[in-house]
Amino acid sequence: MARKFLYVIAVIIVLVFAGRIALTFFGGDLMGVAFVPRHGFEAQPPLAGNAYADPAMWYSRPGASDDPARLTPTGLAGSEAPLPAAVFFIHPTSYLAPAHWNAPAGDPEAERMARLLVRGMASAFNASPRLWAPKYRQATFGAFLADRPERSQALDLAYGDVRAAFHVFLVQVPPDQPIVLVGHSQGALHLKRLLRDEVAGRPLARRIAAAYVIGWPVSLVHDLPQMGLPACAAPGQPGCVQSWLSYAEPADPKLTLAAYARFPALDGRSPRGSPFLCSNPLTGGIGGAASASRNLGTLVPDPAMASAVLVRATVPARCAQSGFLLIGPPPVMGPYVLPGNNYHVYDMLLFWANLRADVAARVAAWKPQ
């Protein structure tokens, strides 16, 4: 188990660290030389209509014999009720190569890394027996460096797969069961679009117990009104959105803000200068501050990354006026903190146990309409 957890943390670090450096630190210059594809976009047809009926198209799904999301970390209480909701989890980038704008189906290295990412992040939601995490032809992380049409084309292709998987997921979920939606980084970007296209203004909105759009900004002006759900204003409030981007202090988020402005918002406009949602994972509301005593458990790897433990009361949380979530002095999480004290790599690990408790409370409060 310790060795598996080593892989989880290492892969999260490598993938999300690389992607965020590309977006915020190098601005596409040095990283772009190595990781942005140099050829044109390779058009690909949509997946077959029944593609996601194949169990092999899912990293996690009910009944899977080798489900990476079923990690149980050291320190997790053993007596918890099953989560009576279906969860749809969209993993972050696991394809790093510049050979293609989108990960080829079945790419062995991308799939190996994605399984480890799902194991580390989706495990916060594995109290649900109906946890689904699809494979998709994700955009290579170099696409996030490119101010070229290929960037949008690659993201559109990836999103098309996610949307197709979501349709199959919905068919498998009993109509009276609530739904939880989760995405991190590239996965969060796709989740924003999914909320706009599949939830906003539709009956499905009444079935969403919670949506966690983590590690990608949600503009209060240009994104949230398009997503069909309000921001979560209180703990236990169902049918709402949470989002945060973690920084230790002193925080220098100017590089992230520059990246934020480069991607069109859901309304098609630039989000430059617009405030974005800061949910506080320790309070369950918008903004505010909470001491480390309210942190139910941070997943912390040891210096050698040979193991990790769930440690209580180590990391506080305070939403700054800038919209970023500040976590106090830099906690010891490992050597992969990004420029400006950016803890993007650890967005979910910092508050892993609170996230687990938060979704349980929102699902418990959800009522059929």
C-alpha positions as CSV (number, residue, x, y, z in Angstrom):
1,M,0.0,0.0,0.0
2,A,2.8,2.4,0.8
3,R,4.4,1.8,-2.5
4,K,1.2,2.4,-4.3
5,F,0.7,5.6,-2.5
6,L,4.2,6.7,-3.5
7,Y,3.2,6.3,-7.1
8,V,0.1,8.3,-6.5
9,I,1.9,11.3,-5.0
10,A,4.7,11.1,-7.5
11,V,2.4,11.1,-10.5
12,I,0.2,13.9,-9.2
13,I,3.4,15.9,-8.7
14,V,4.9,15.2,-12.1
15,L,1.7,15.8,-14.1
16,V,0.0,18.7,-12.4
17,F,3.4,20.3,-11.6
18,A,4.4,20.2,-15.2
19,G,1.1,21.5,-16.4
20,R,1.0,24.4,-14.0
21,I,4.6,25.4,-14.7
22,A,3.7,25.5,-18.3
23,L,0.8,27.7,-17.7
24,T,2.1,30.0,-15.0
25,F,5.9,30.0,-14.9
26,F,7.4,29.7,-18.3
27,G,4.5,31.3,-20.1
28,G,4.9,28.9,-23.0
29,D,8.5,29.9,-23.9
30,L,10.9,27.3,-22.7
31,M,8.3,24.6,-22.0
32,G,6.7,25.3,-25.3
33,V,9.8,24.4,-27.2
34,A,9.8,20.9,-25.7
35,F,6.1,20.1,-25.2
36,V,3.9,22.0,-27.7
37,P,3.4,19.9,-30.8
38,R,5.0,21.5,-33.8
39,H,2.6,20.1,-36.4
40,G,-1.0,20.9,-37.2
41,F,-4.0,19.6,-35.4
42,E,-4.8,15.9,-36.2
43,A,-8.6,15.8,-36.8
44,Q,-10.1,12.6,-35.3
45,P,-13.7,11.3,-35.6
46,P,-15.9,11.2,-32.6
47,L,-15.9,7.9,-30.7
48,A,-18.4,5.3,-31.7
49,G,-21.8,5.9,-30.2
50,N,-21.5,2.8,-28.0
51,A,-17.8,3.3,-27.1
52,Y,-18.4,3.9,-23.4
53,A,-20.5,0.8,-23.1
54,D,-17.2,-1.0,-23.1
55,P,-15.8,-1.4,-19.5
56,A,-12.3,-0.9,-20.9
57,M,-13.2,2.8,-21.5
58,W,-13.4,3.5,-17.8
59,Y,-10.7,3.7,-15.2
60,S,-13.3,3.4,-12.5
61,R,-16.9,2.1,-12.6
62,P,-19.1,-0.1,-10.4
63,G,-18.0,-3.7,-10.4
64,A,-14.6,-3.1,-11.8
65,S,-12.1,-5.7,-10.6
66,D,-9.1,-3.4,-10.6
67,D,-10.5,0.0,-9.7
68,P,-7.8,2.6,-9.0
69,A,-10.1,4.9,-7.1
70,R,-10.6,2.3,-4.3
71,L,-7.5,3.5,-2.3
72,T,-7.9,3.6,1.4
73,P,-5.2,5.8,2.9
74,T,-3.6,5.2,6.4
75,G,-5.5,7.1,9.0
76,L,-9.0,7.0,7.4
77,A,-11.7,5.9,9.9
78,G,-13.0,2.5,9.0
79,S,-16.7,3.0,9.9
80,E,-18.4,5.3,7.5
81,A,-21.7,4.8,5.7
82,P,-21.7,4.3,1.9
83,L,-22.3,7.6,0.0
84,P,-25.8,7.2,-1.6
85,A,-24.9,9.2,-4.7
86,A,-23.3,8.5,-8.1
87,V,-20.0,10.3,-8.8
88,F,-18.6,11.3,-12.2
89,F,-14.9,12.1,-11.9
90,I,-12.8,13.8,-14.7
91,H,-9.1,13.3,-14.2
92,P,-6.4,15.9,-14.9
93,T,-3.8,15.7,-17.7
94,S,-1.8,12.5,-17.9
95,Y,-0.5,12.9,-21.5
96,L,2.7,14.9,-21.6
97,A,4.2,14.0,-25.0
98,P,4.3,16.5,-27.9
99,A,3.8,13.8,-30.5
100,H,0.0,14.5,-30.7
101,W,-2.3,17.3,-29.7
102,N,-4.5,14.6,-28.0
103,A,-3.6,11.5,-26.2
104,P,-4.0,8.5,-28.5
105,A,-6.5,6.0,-27.3
106,G,-4.7,3.3,-25.3
107,D,-1.4,5.2,-25.0
108,P,0.3,3.1,-22.3
109,E,2.1,5.8,-20.4
110,A,-0.8,8.2,-20.4
111,E,-3.1,5.4,-19.1
112,R,-0.6,4.3,-16.4
113,M,-0.4,7.8,-15.1
114,A,-4.1,8.5,-15.3
115,R,-4.8,5.4,-13.2
116,L,-2.5,6.7,-10.5
117,L,-4.1,10.1,-10.7
118,V,-7.5,8.6,-10.3
119,R,-6.3,6.5,-7.4
120,G,-5.0,9.6,-5.6
121,M,-7.7,12.1,-6.2
122,A,-10.9,10.2,-6.8
123,S,-10.3,8.2,-3.6
124,A,-11.7,11.2,-1.7
125,F,-15.1,10.2,-3.2
126,N,-14.9,6.4,-3.0
127,A,-17.4,6.1,-0.2
128,S,-19.8,5.9,-3.2
129,P,-20.2,2.5,-4.7
130,R,-21.2,4.2,-8.0
131,L,-17.9,6.1,-8.8
132,W,-17.2,6.5,-12.5
133,A,-14.1,7.9,-14.1
134,P,-13.8,7.8,-17.9
135,K,-10.9,7.6,-20.2
136,Y,-10.8,10.4,-22.7
137,R,-8.5,11.7,-25.5
138,Q,-7.2,14.5,-23.3
139,A,-5.4,17.5,-24.7
140,T,-1.6,17.1,-24.2
141,F,-0.4,19.5,-21.5
142,G,1.6,21.4,-24.2
143,A,-1.7,22.5,-25.7
144,F,-2.1,24.8,-22.7
145,L,1.0,26.7,-23.8
146,A,-0.2,27.3,-27.4
147,D,-1.9,30.5,-28.4
148,R,-3.0,28.8,-31.5
149,P,-6.2,27.4,-32.9
150,E,-4.9,23.9,-32.2
151,R,-5.3,24.5,-28.5
152,S,-9.1,24.9,-28.8
153,Q,-9.4,22.0,-31.2
154,A,-7.5,19.7,-28.8
155,L,-9.7,20.8,-25.9
156,D,-12.9,20.4,-28.0
157,L,-11.9,16.8,-28.9
158,A,-11.2,15.9,-25.3
159,Y,-14.4,17.5,-24.1
160,G,-16.4,15.6,-26.8
161,D,-15.2,12.3,-25.2
162,V,-16.0,13.5,-21.7
163,R,-19.5,14.5,-22.8
164,A,-20.1,11.2,-24.5
165,A,-19.0,9.3,-21.4
166,F,-21.3,11.5,-19.2
167,H,-24.3,10.5,-21.3
168,V,-23.5,6.8,-20.7
169,F,-23.0,7.5,-17.0
170,L,-26.4,9.1,-16.8
171,V,-28.1,6.0,-18.3
172,Q,-26.5,3.8,-15.6
173,V,-27.6,6.0,-12.6
174,P,-31.0,5.3,-11.1
175,P,-33.3,8.3,-11.8
176,D,-33.9,8.9,-8.1
177,Q,-30.2,9.0,-7.1
178,P,-28.3,12.2,-6.7
179,I,-25.2,13.0,-8.7
180,V,-21.8,14.4,-7.7
181,L,-19.5,15.9,-10.4
182,V,-15.8,16.3,-9.8
183,G,-12.9,17.6,-12.0
184,H,-9.4,18.8,-11.3
185,S,-7.2,21.0,-13.6
186,Q,-8.0,20.0,-17.2
187,G,-10.8,17.9,-15.8
188,A,-12.2,20.9,-14.1
189,L,-12.1,22.9,-17.3
190,H,-14.1,20.2,-19.0
191,L,-16.5,20.0,-16.1
192,K,-17.3,23.7,-16.4
193,R,-18.4,23.1,-20.0
194,L,-20.4,20.0,-19.0
195,L,-22.3,22.0,-16.4
196,R,-23.2,24.7,-19.0
197,D,-24.2,22.2,-21.7
198,E,-25.8,19.4,-19.7
199,V,-27.0,20.9,-16.4
200,A,-27.9,24.5,-16.7
201,G,-31.6,25.1,-17.3
202,R,-32.3,21.3,-17.5
203,P,-34.1,18.9,-15.2
204,L,-30.8,17.3,-14.5
205,A,-29.8,20.3,-12.4
206,R,-32.2,19.1,-9.7
207,R,-30.2,15.9,-9.3
208,I,-26.8,17.5,-8.7
209,A,-25.9,17.2,-5.1
210,A,-22.6,19.0,-5.5
211,A,-20.0,20.0,-8.2
212,Y,-16.3,20.3,-7.4
213,V,-14.5,22.4,-10.0
214,I,-11.1,22.4,-8.4
215,G,-7.8,23.8,-9.6
216,W,-9.3,25.9,-12.4
217,P,-10.8,29.4,-11.9
218,V,-14.5,29.8,-12.0
219,S,-15.3,33.4,-12.9
220,L,-18.2,34.8,-10.9
221,V,-19.2,37.0,-13.9
222,H,-18.4,34.9,-16.9
223,D,-18.6,31.3,-15.8
224,L,-20.8,30.7,-12.8
225,P,-24.0,32.2,-14.3
226,Q,-23.6,29.8,-17.3
227,M,-23.2,26.7,-15.1
228,G,-26.8,26.4,-13.8
229,L,-25.9,26.0,-10.1
230,P,-25.0,28.6,-7.4
231,A,-21.8,28.7,-5.4
232,C,-22.0,26.7,-2.2
233,A,-22.7,29.3,0.5
234,A,-23.0,27.1,3.5
235,P,-21.9,23.6,4.7
236,G,-24.4,20.9,3.8
237,Q,-26.1,23.0,1.1
238,P,-26.9,20.7,-1.8
239,G,-27.0,21.6,-5.5
240,C,-24.0,24.0,-5.7
241,V,-20.5,24.5,-6.9
242,Q,-17.2,24.6,-5.0
243,S,-13.9,25.7,-6.4
244,W,-10.5,26.8,-5.0
245,L,-6.8,27.4,-6.0
246,S,-4.4,27.0,-3.1
247,Y,-1.5,29.3,-2.2
248,A,0.8,29.4,0.8
249,E,1.9,32.8,2.1
250,P,3.4,35.1,1.0
251,A,1.5,34.4,-2.1
252,D,2.4,35.7,-5.5
253,P,-0.4,34.7,-7.9
254,K,0.4,37.1,-10.8
255,L,1.5,34.3,-13.1
256,T,-1.7,32.3,-12.5
257,L,-3.8,35.4,-13.1
258,A,-2.0,35.9,-16.4
259,A,-2.8,32.3,-17.4
260,Y,-6.4,32.7,-16.2
261,A,-6.9,35.6,-18.6
262,R,-5.7,33.6,-21.6
263,F,-8.6,31.2,-21.7
264,P,-12.1,32.3,-22.8
265,A,-14.8,31.9,-20.1
266,L,-18.0,30.0,-20.6
267,D,-19.7,33.0,-22.1
268,G,-17.0,33.3,-24.7
269,R,-15.5,36.5,-23.2
270,S,-12.1,37.0,-21.6
271,P,-12.3,36.6,-17.8
272,R,-9.4,39.0,-17.3
273,G,-9.9,41.1,-14.2
274,S,-13.2,39.4,-13.2
275,P,-13.4,37.9,-9.7
276,F,-13.5,34.1,-9.3
277,L,-15.0,31.8,-6.8
278,C,-13.1,31.0,-3.7
279,S,-14.7,28.2,-1.7
280,N,-13.3,27.5,1.7
281,P,-13.0,23.7,2.1
282,L,-12.8,23.9,5.9
283,T,-16.0,25.9,6.3
284,G,-18.0,24.7,3.3
285,G,-18.9,28.3,2.4
286,I,-17.7,31.1,0.2
287,G,-14.7,33.1,1.5
288,G,-13.9,33.5,5.1
289,A,-11.2,31.9,7.2
290,A,-10.7,28.8,9.3
291,S,-7.9,27.7,11.5
292,A,-6.0,24.5,11.0
293,S,-7.9,22.9,13.9
294,R,-10.9,22.5,11.5
295,N,-8.8,20.5,9.0
296,L,-9.9,16.9,9.4
297,G,-6.9,15.5,7.5
298,T,-4.2,16.4,5.0
299,L,-2.5,13.6,3.1
300,V,1.2,14.2,3.7
301,P,3.9,12.2,2.0
302,D,7.2,11.6,3.9
303,P,10.4,13.2,2.6
304,A,11.4,10.1,0.7
305,M,7.9,9.7,-0.7
306,A,7.8,6.1,0.4
307,S,4.6,6.5,2.3
308,A,1.9,9.0,3.3
309,V,-0.4,9.6,6.2
310,L,-3.6,11.4,6.9
311,V,-2.7,14.2,9.4
312,R,-5.2,16.3,11.2
313,A,-5.1,20.0,12.0
314,T,-2.0,21.0,10.0
315,V,-3.3,23.4,7.3
316,P,-5.6,26.4,7.7
317,A,-7.6,28.1,4.9
318,R,-8.5,31.7,4.2
319,C,-10.0,33.2,1.0
320,A,-8.1,36.3,0.1
321,Q,-9.6,39.3,-1.6
322,S,-7.7,38.2,-4.7
323,G,-9.9,35.0,-4.9
324,F,-7.1,32.6,-4.0
325,L,-7.3,30.2,-1.1
326,L,-4.4,31.0,1.3
327,I,-3.1,28.2,3.5
328,G,-0.8,30.1,5.8
329,P,2.9,29.5,6.0
330,P,4.1,26.9,3.5
331,P,3.2,23.4,4.9
332,V,5.7,20.6,4.3
333,M,4.1,18.6,1.5
334,G,7.1,17.9,-0.7
335,P,9.5,19.7,-3.0
336,Y,7.0,20.4,-5.8
337,V,5.5,23.7,-4.8
338,L,5.1,25.9,-7.8
339,P,6.3,29.5,-8.3
340,G,4.8,32.1,-6.0
341,N,4.0,29.5,-3.3
342,N,1.4,27.9,-5.6
343,Y,0.1,24.6,-4.0
344,H,-2.0,23.7,-7.0
345,V,-0.4,20.2,-7.0
346,Y,-1.9,19.7,-3.5
347,D,-5.4,21.3,-4.0
348,M,-7.2,18.2,-3.0
349,L,-4.6,16.5,-0.7
350,L,-4.5,19.5,1.6
351,F,-8.1,19.1,2.5
352,W,-8.7,15.5,1.6
353,A,-10.7,14.5,4.7
354,N,-12.8,17.7,4.7
355,L,-13.6,17.1,1.0
356,R,-14.8,13.6,1.9
357,A,-16.9,14.9,4.8
358,D,-18.2,17.8,2.7
359,V,-19.6,15.6,-0.1
360,A,-21.3,13.3,2.5
361,A,-23.1,16.3,4.1
362,R,-24.3,17.7,0.8
363,V,-25.6,14.3,-0.4
364,A,-27.3,13.8,2.9
365,A,-29.1,17.2,2.5
366,W,-30.2,16.5,-1.1
367,K,-33.9,15.9,-1.6
368,P,-35.7,14.8,-4.7
369,Q,-37.7,17.5,-6.4
